[in-house]
């Protein structure tokens, strides 16, 4: 029987050798789900969409920082 413990990757307690987050990030279904290619494709598509959203968020943060540095733009009057 595998040892269970807190996973710093996904923040839940599970078997140390079976991190669902790491499997999903690798394009594999979590344990207990069928190993089907449609699932893998969906996971890959979702992973790409999340990465794209993270990039957009980072770009918006940079734009906000630039906007806040402009004179007269950050006043609350």
Secondary structure, DSSP 8 states (H G I E B T S, - for coil): ---EEE-TTTSSEEETT--HHHHHHTT---TTS---HHHHHHHHHHHHHHHHHHHHHHHHHHHHHHHHHSTTTS---
